[in-house]
């Protein structure tokens, strides 16, 4: 396991370099005028352009620009915005809220999705199975912003059970409804995926052998069926964790959450290139580490999987 983990970490290095280079080229290299709109309606002064050109090494070839940026990035320096604010400060202010929101969403989609999938997978066709399938179909069909607006209006405005706008330093309880909205689509997929996997594994040889040996049904389901059925679910959740950690622009916008998604959106809207590149570089690392964690969890769920 240790050698496999080290090998995978080494494999992440070229992926990180390639991804960040592509992002850097797309954002900086294809920008005709990075100073457009930075001085309002008037044209930026020559001294300002010279100062920003020196700060971002814009006179250097693009590859050299990237290498200098990468060197600073590896020391924890994400650069500065055009206004002089450290990007790392913006990330430190916004990312904790996004992490909390993403974790709440993953817990909700995992608990409710797996429970619904197990319930329908074991009971077979019937009222509960049809109810879950219809409910998941509705969640898949509804856009996330519609679900968010409806819940905010009903629970926040009409009933007063929640605050329509989440405060700047929210508690876990205040993130439950936004987390449900954020994870609603994935929750529907998790429920269907769990149900399908359970139905397939119920006909597998190892399950029939366990039943023939006289093992209790709880052990057959919990140890033999469920652990093997969760492998595709864990794969899906792992990729979803990486995606959710990147922020949810729509959900954060509906509930006025000051997270990383809104920060990226404002960076794109204001053409603040340094902010966008810095945040995306961080999100690449988060996504790669989430995928590595998923691979390591395979061996925990399925004893047949061994890493040399």
KEFI-877041 format. One record per residue: residue in three letters; y, z, x of N, C-alpha, C, CB in turn. Coordinates in steps of 0.2 Angstrom, whole numbers, plus 2048, in hexadecimal, padded with zeros to 3 digits. Each point is the difference from the previous one (the first is absolute). Glycine has a CB too. Layout:
REM residues N
ALAYZXYZXYZXYZX/...
REM end
This chain:
REM residues 308
UNK7FA8008048068007FC8068008047FA8067F7/UNK8067FE80F8068008048027FA8037FD80C802/UNK7FD7F08018017FA8038037FB7FB7F7802808/UNK8067FE7F28027FB7FB8088017FE7F48007FC/UNK80D8078038078017FF8057FE8057FC80A7FA/UNK8027F780C8047FE8068017F88007FD80A807/UNK7FD7F37F88007F87FF8057FE7FB7F4800805/UNK80B8037F58057FE7FA8078018027F78027F8/UNK80A80480B8078018028037FB8057FE80C7FE/UNK7FE7F18068027FB8058017FA7FC7FA80580A/UNK8027F97F18007FA7FC8078007FC7F37FF800/UNK80F8077FF8078007FC8067FE8047FB8097F9/UNK8047F880E8067FE8048027F97FF7FC809808/UNK8007F27F98027F97FF8027FF7F97F97FC809/UNK8048077F28027FF7F98078037FF7F58007FC/UNK80D8058078078037FF8057FC8047FB80B7FF/UNK8037F38078057FB8048017FA7FC7FC80580B/UNK7FF7F87F38017F97FC8048017FA7F57FC805/UNK8098097F78038017FA8088028007F58047FC/UNK80C8018098078018018047FB8037FD80B802/UNK8007F08028037FB8038027FB7FB7FA80180B/UNK8017FD7F08027FC7FB8058027FB7F47FD800/UNK80C80A7FF8068037FC8067FF8037F88087FB/UNK8087FA80C8077FF8048027F98007FC80A807/UNK8007F17FA8027F98008037FE7F97F77FE809/UNK8058047F28027FE7F98078037FE7F47FF7FD/UNK80D8078058068037FE8067FF8057F98097FB/UNK8067F780B8067FF8058007F98027FF80B804/UNK7FB7F17FD8017FA8038027FA7FB7F7804807/UNK8077FD7F28027FC7FB8078017FD7F47FE7FE/UNK80F8078048078027FD8057FC8037FC80B7FE/UNK8087F07FE8057FC8038068048037FC7F77F8/UNK80680E8048068048027FE8077FE8087F77FE/UNK7F680D8067FE8077FF8068057FE7F67FE808/UNK8107FF7F98068047FF8037FE7F980280280D/UNK7FB7FA7F08037FD7F98018067FB7FB7F5802/UNK80B80C7FC8018057FB8018078037FA7F97F8/UNK80680880E8008078038078028007F67FE807/UNK80F7FE7F98078028008047FE7FA7FF7FE80C/UNK7FD8027EE8037FF7FA8017F87FF80580C800/UNK8017F37FD8027F97FE8027FC8068028047F5/UNK8018008108037FD8067FA7FF80680C8057FD/UNK7F67F78077FB7FE8068018068058017F47FE/UNK7F980E8057FF8058048047FF8077F58037FB/UNK80E8028078047FF8077FC7FE8058098087FC/UNK7FA7F58097FC7FE8067FD8068048077F6801/UNK7FD8107FF7FE8068037FA8037FD80C802804/UNK7F47FE7F57FA8037FC7FA7FB8028088057F7/UNK7F97F58087FA7FB8027FD8018078057F87F8/UNK80080980D7FD8018067FD8078018097F9804/UNK7F980C7F97FD8078007F97FF7FD80B8067FF/UNK7F47F77FB7FA8007FC7FB7FB8048068027F5/UNK7FD7F980E7FC7FC8047FD8038068077F77FD/UNK7FD80E8067FD8038067FB8067FE80B7FE806/UNK7F78057F47FB8057FD7F97FE7FF80A8067FB/UNK7F67F48027FA7FD7FE7FD7FA8048038037F5/UNK8007FD8117FE7FB8057FF7F97FE7FA809805/UNK80B7F57F77FF7F97FC8027FB8058038057F6/UNK7FF7FC8108017FB8057FA7FE80480C804801/UNK7EF8007FE7FA7FF8047FB7FB7FC80180C805/UNK7FA7F17FE7FB7FC7FD7FD8057FB7FE7F8809/UNK7FF8057F17FD8047FB7FA8048028047F77F8/UNK7F880680D7FA8048028038068047F97F6801/UNK80C8098038028068048048057FB8027F880A/UNK8018067F18038047FB7FA8057FD8097F77FD/UNK7F28058017FA8047FD7FD8058057FE7F67F9/UNK80180880E7FE8058048048068017FB7F6806/UNK80C8097FB8048068008008047FA8077F9807/UNK7F88047F38008047FA7F98048008077F77FA/UNK7F48058087F98048008008068057FB7F57FD/UNK80880A8098018058058038067FD8007F8809/UNK8068077F38038057FD7FC8037FA80B7FB803/UNK7F28017F97FC8027FB7FA8058028037F57FA/UNK7FA80A80C7FB8048028028078027FA7F5804/UNK80C80B7FD8038078028038047FA8037FB80B/UNK7FC8027EF8028037FA8077FE7FE7F9809802/UNK80A7F28018077FD7FE7FF7FA7FC80580580B/UNK7FD7FC7EF7FF7FB7FB8077FB7FF7F88077FA/UNK80D7FB80B8067FC8008058037FB7F97F6803/UNK80D8077FD8058027FC8027FB7FB804807809/UNK7FF7FB7F18027FB7FB8077FE8037FA8067F6/UNK8097F58068067FD8028068058007FC7F57FC/UNK8038107FF8058058007FF8068058017FD7F4/UNK7FA8028107FF8058057FB8067FF80C7FD803/UNK7F18037F77FC8057FE7F97FF8038068027F5/UNK7F780380D7F97FF8037FB7FF7FB803808809/UNK7F97F37F87FB7FE7FB7FB8057FF8027F4802/UNK7FC8108037FB8058008038067FC7FC7FD80B/UNK80A8047F58038057FB7FF7FE7F9809803809/UNK7F97F77F57FE7FD7F97F98017FE80A7F8802/UNK7F28068037F98017FE7FE8077FF7FD7F6807/UNK80580F7FE7FE8077FF8038037FA80080180C/UNK8057FC7F18038027F97FC7FE7FB80B801805/UNK7F37F87FB7FD7FD7FA7F880080080A7F9800/UNK7F38078067F98008007FC8067FD8017F880A/UNK80180E7F87FC8057FD7FF8007F8804807809/UNK8017F77F48007FF7F87FB7FB7FF80C8037FE/UNK7F47F78057FB7FB7FF7F98028018097F7803/UNK7F680D8037F98028017FE8057FB8027FF80C/UNK8028057F17FE8047FB7FE7FC7F9808809805/UNK7FC7F27FA7FF7FC7FA7FA7FC80180C7FF7FE/UNK7F37FE8087FA7FD8017F98047FF8077F8808/UNK7FA80E7FB7FA8048007FE8037F980380480B/UNK8037FD7F17FF8027F97FC7FA7FC80A808800/UNK7F97F28017FD7FA7FD7F97FF80280B7FB800/UNK7F38068067F97FF8027FB8057FD8057FB80B/UNK7FE80B7F57FC8057FD7FE7FF7F9805808808/UNK8017F67F47FF7FE7F97FB7FB7FF80C8047FE/UNK7F57F68067FC7FA7FE7F980180280A7F9802/UNK7F580C8047F98018027FD8057FB8037FE80C/UNK8008077F27FD8057FB7FE7FD7F9806809806/UNK7FF7F47F78007FD7FA7FC7FA80080B8057FC/UNK7F67F68097FC7FA8007F980180180A7FB805/UNK7F48098007F98018027FD8047FA80280180C/UNK8018047F17FD8047FA7FF7FB7FA80680A804/UNK7FE7F27FB7FF7FB7FA7FB7FB80280C8017FD/UNK7F47FD8097FA7FB8027F98038008097FA807/UNK7F780C7FB7F98048007FE8017F980380580B/UNK8027FD7F07FF8017F97FD7FA7FD809809800/UNK7FA7F28017FE7F97FC7FA7FD80480C7FE7FC/UNK7F380380A7FB7FD8047F98047FE8087FD809/UNK7F88097F67FA8047FE7FF8007F9802807809/UNK8037F87F27FE8017F97FE7F97FE8088097FF/UNK7FA7F18047FF7FA7FE8047FE7FA7F4802803/UNK80B7F87FA8047FD7FB8018057FA7FD7F4804/UNK80880D7F98028047FB8078017FF7F5806802/UNK80D7FF7FA8078017FE8048018067FD8047F5/UNK80180180F8038028068017FB8057FC80B7FF/UNK7FF7F18028007FA8058057FB7FD7F4802803/UNK80C7FC7F78057FB7FD8078038017F77FC7F8/UNK80A80B8078078038008027FF8077FD8087F7/UNK7FF7FA80E8028008078027F98027F980A803/UNK8037F17FB8017F98028067FD7FD7F47FF801/UNK80E8037F98067FE7FC8068038047FA7FE7F5/UNK80580880C8068048038027FD8077FC80B7FA/UNK7FF7F480A8017FD8078037F97FF7F6807805/UNK8077F57F68037FA7FF8088007FE7F47FC7FD/UNK80D8097FF8088017FF8048018067FC8047F4/UNK8018018108048028068007FA8057FC80C7FE/UNK7FF7F08028017FA8058057FB7FD7F4802803/UNK80C7FD7F68047FB7FD8088028017F67FD7F8/UNK80B80A8078078028008038008077FD8077F6/UNK8097F680B8038018068028078018057F57FF/UNK7FB80D8088018078018078037FE7F97FE80A/UNK80C7FD7F68078037FE8008017F88057F980A/UNK7F78037F37FF8027F87FD8077FF7FF7F37FE/UNK7FC80E8067FD8077FF8048058027F57FB802/UNK80F8048038058058038058017FB7FD7FD80B/UNK8067FE7F28068007FB7FE8047FA8057F6805/UNK7F58087F97FD8037F97FF8088017FB7F57FD/UNK80280D8097FE8078018078048017F57FD805/UNK8107FF7FF8068048018048017F98007FB80C/UNK8008007F08038007FA7FD8057FB8047F5801/UNK7F580B7FF7FD8057FB8008078027F97F67FD/UNK80480B80A7FF8068028078048037F47FC803/UNK8107FF7FF8078038038058007FB7FD7FC80B/UNK8057FF7F18058007FC7FF8037F98047F6806/UNK7F68077F77FF8027F97FD8078007FE7F47FD/UNK7FD80E8077FD8068008028068047F67FA7FD/UNK80E8038098038058047FB8048058098017F8/UNK7F17FC8087FA8038048018008087F87FE7F6/UNK80C7FC80C8017FF8078077FE8017F47FC802/UNK80E8048048077FE8028007F880080380B806/UNK8017F17F78007F98008027FE8078047FF7F5/UNK7FF80480F8027FF8077FD80580580A7FA7FD/UNK7F28048087FD8058048058028057F57FB7FF/UNK80C80C8038058028047FF7FE80780280A7F9/UNK8027F780C8007FE8077FA80380480C7FE7FF/UNK7F38097FF7FA8038037FB8037FB808804809/UNK7F47F77F47FC8027FB7FA8048018037F57FC/UNK7FA80F7FF7FA8038017FA7FC7FE80680B7FE/UNK7F47F78047FB7FC7FE7FF7FF7F87FA80480A/UNK8088017F28007FF7F98057FB7FE7FD80C7FF/UNK8087F38048057FB7FE7FE7F9801809809802/UNK7F27F78037FE7F98027F97FE7FC80580280B/UNK7F98027F17F97FE7FC8017FA7FC7FD80C800/UNK8087F47FC8017FA7FB8027FA8048048087F7/UNK8007F880E8017FA8047FA7FE80480C803801/UNK7F08028017FA7FF8047FB7FC7FB80280A808/UNK7FE7F97F27FB7FC7FB8027F97FF7FE80B7FB/UNK8097F48058027F97FF7FE7FC80680A8047F8/UNK7F87FF80E7FE7FC8067F97FE80080A806806/UNK7F27FF7F97F87FF8007FD7FD7FA800809808/UNK8037F67F37FD7FE7FA7FC7F98008098067FA/UNK7FA7F580A7FD7FA8017F980180480B7FA7FF/UNK7F68098077FA8028047FB8047FC8077FF80A/UNK7FB8067F27FC8047FD7FB7FC7FB809809801/UNK7FA7F27FC7FC7FC7FC7FB7FC8048097FF7F8/UNK7F97FE80E7FB7FD8047FA80480280A7F8804/UNK7F880E7FE7FB8058037FB8027FA809805808/UNK7FA7FC7F27FB8017FB7FB7FB7FF8098077FA/UNK7F97F38067FC7FA7FF7FB7FF8068097FB7F9/UNK7FA80680D7FC7FF8067FA80580080A7FB806/UNK7F880C7F87FB8058007FB7FF7FB808808804/UNK7FA7F67F67FB7FE7FB7FB7FB8028088037F8/UNK7FB7F780B7FC7FB8027FB8028058097F87FD/UNK7F980B8087FC8038067FA8047FD80A7FF808/UNK7F88067F47FB8047FD7FA7FC7FC809809800/UNK7F97F37FC7FC7FC7FC7FB7FC8058087FF7F7/UNK7FB7FE80E7FC7FC8057FB8058048097F7801/UNK7F980E8017FC8058047FB8037FC809802808/UNK7F87FF7F17FB8037FC7F97FC80080A8057F9/UNK7F77F58087FA7FC8007FD7FF8078047FA7F6/UNK7FF80980F7FE7FF8077F980480280C7FF803/UNK7F07FF8027FA8038018008078027FC7F5804/UNK80980D8008018078028018047FB8047FC80B/UNK7FF8027EF8028047FA7F98017FD80C7FC7FF/UNK7F07FF8007FA8007FC7FB8058048027F47FB/UNK7FE80C80C7FC8048048028077FF7FE7F7808/UNK80880B7F88038067FF7FE8037F98097FE808/UNK7F77FE7F37FE8027F97F880180080A7FA7FB/UNK7F38028087F88008017FE8078037FF7F3800/UNK80580F8057FE8068048028067FC8027FA80A/UNK8018057F08018067FC8068048017F48017FF/UNK8117FC8058068038018058017FA7FF7FB80C/UNK80480B7F48058017FA8057FA7FF7FE80D802/UNK8037F27F88057FA7FF8078028037FA7FE7F5/UNK80880880B8068018048007FE80780280A7F8/UNK7F87F880B8007FE8077FF7F88017FB80B803/UNK8027F27F97FF7F98008077FC7FF7F48017FC/UNK8108028008067FD7FE8058028067FE8007F4/UNK80280680E8058028057FF7FE80780280A7F8/UNK7F87F780A7FE7FE8077FE7F98017FC80C801/UNK8007F17FB7FE7F98018047FB7FD7F5805800/UNK80D7FB7F98047FB7FD8078008027F88017F7/UNK80B8058088078018018037FE8078008087F7/UNK7FC7FB80E8037FF8078007F98027FB80B803/UNK7FF7F17FB8007F98018057FC7FC7F4801803/UNK80D8017F78057FD7FC8078008027F88027F7/UNK80A80480D8068018028037FC8067FE80B7FB/UNK7FD7F28088027FC8068057FA7FE7F5802805/UNK80A7FA7F68067FB7FF8068047FD7F77F77FE/UNK80880E7FF8068047FD8048038067FA8037F5/UNK8038008108038028058047FB8047F8809801/UNK8057F18008037FA8038067FE7FC7F57FC804/UNK80B8047F68067FE7FB8058068017F97FA7F8/UNK80580C8088058058008038018077FA8067F8/UNK8037F880D8028008078067FB8017F5804804/UNK80A7F67F98057FA8018068027FB7F77F8802/UNK80780C7F98068027FB8048058037F97FD7F7/UNK80480880D8048058038057FD8057F68087FF/UNK8087F38058047FC8058067FD7FC7F67FE808/UNK8087FF7F28057FC7FC8058057FD7F87F77FE/UNK80680F7FF8048057FD8048038057F88027F7/UNK8067FF80F8048038058067FC8027F6806804/UNK80A7F37FA8057FC8028068017FA7F87F8806/UNK80780C7F68058017FB7FF7FC7FA808803808/UNK7FB7FF7F27FF7FC7FA8077FF7FD7F58057FE/UNK80E7F58038077FF7FF8018017F88017F880A/UNK7FA8057F28018017F98008077FD7FB7F47FF/UNK7FF80F8038008077FE8058058027F47FE800/UNK80E8018078068048028067FE7FD7FA80180B/UNK8077F97F38067FE7FC8008037F98017F6807/UNK7FA80A7F68008027F98018077FF7F87F87FE/UNK80580C8078018088008068028057F48017FC/UNK80F7FA8078068028047FD8048068088007F7/UNK7F37FF80C7FD8038068027FD8067F68037F9/UNK80D80180B8037FE8077FB80080580B8057FD/UNK7F07F68037FB7FF8048017FA8057F88057F8/UNK8027F980B8017FB8058007F97FD7F9807807/UNK8047F87F38017FA7FC8077FE7FF7F58027FB/UNK80F8038028077FF7FF8047FE8067FF8077F6/UNK7FF7FD80F8037FF8077FF7F88027FF80D803/UNK7FB7F17FD7FF7F98028047FB7FB7F4803804/UNK80C7FF7F68037FB7FB8088008027F78027F7/UNK80C80480A8078008028017FC80780180B7F9/UNK7FA7F680B8017FC8078007F97FF7FA80A805/UNK8017F37F68007F97FF8067FE7FC7F4800800/UNK80E8047FB8067FE7FC8078008057FA8057F6/UNK8067FF80E8068018057FF7FC80680380B7FB/UNK7F77F18067FF7FD8068008048068057F67FA/UNK7F98108058008058067F97FF8048088087FA/UNK7F87F380B7FA7FE8037FD8058038057F5801/UNK7FE80F8037FD8068047FC8047FC80A7FF808/UNK7F98037F27FC8057FB7FA7FC7FE80B8057FC/UNK7F57F58027FA7FD7FD7FB7FF8068077FA7F8/UNK7FB80480E7FB7FF8057FD8078028067F6804/UNK7FE80F7FD7FD8078017FC8037FB80A802806/UNK7F77FD7F47FC8037FB7F97FC7FF80A8047FA/UNK7F77F58077FA7FC7FF7FB8028068067F77FA/UNK7FD80A80C7FC8018067FC8077FF8087FA807/UNK7FB80B7F67FD8067FF7FA7FF7FA80B806803/UNK7F77F67F87FB7FF7FB7FA7FC8038098007F7/UNK7F87FC80E7FA7FD8037FB8058038077F6802/UNK7FC80F8017FC8058037FC8047FB80880180A/UNK7FC8017F17FD8047FA7FA7FC7FD80B8057FE/UNK7F67F48017FB7FC7FD7F98008048097FA7FA/UNK7F980580D7FA7FF8047FC8068018077F8806/UNK7FC80E7FA7FD8068017FC8027F9809804808/UNK7FA7FA7F37FC8017F97FA7FC80080B8027FA/UNK7F57F88097FA7FC8007FB8038058077F57FD/UNK7FB80D8087FB8038057FD8067FD8077FD809/UNK7FD8077F37FD8067FD7FB7FE7FA80A806802/UNK7F77F57FB7FB7FD7FB7F97FE80480A7FC7F8/UNK7F780180D7FA7FE8047FC8068028067F6804/UNK7FD80F7FE7FD8068027FD8047FB808801809/UNK7FA7FF7F17FE8037FA7F97FD7FD80C8037FD/UNK7F37F68057FA7FD7FE7FA8048028057F5801/UNK7FB80D8067FA8048027FF8077FD8027FA80B/UNK8038097F28008067FD7FC7FF7F980A804806/UNK7F87F67F77FD7FF7F97F97FD80080C7FE7FC/UNK7F37FE8097F97FD8007FD8018078047F77F9/UNK7F780D8077FD8028077FD7FA8037FD80B7FB/UNK8017F08027FD7FA8038057FD8057F97FE7F6/UNK80E8038098057FD8048018048068067FB7F6/UNK7F98028108018048068047FB8057F58067FF/UNK8107FE8048047FC8057FE80280780A8007F8/UNK7F47FB80C7FE8018078067FF8057F57FC7FD/
REM end
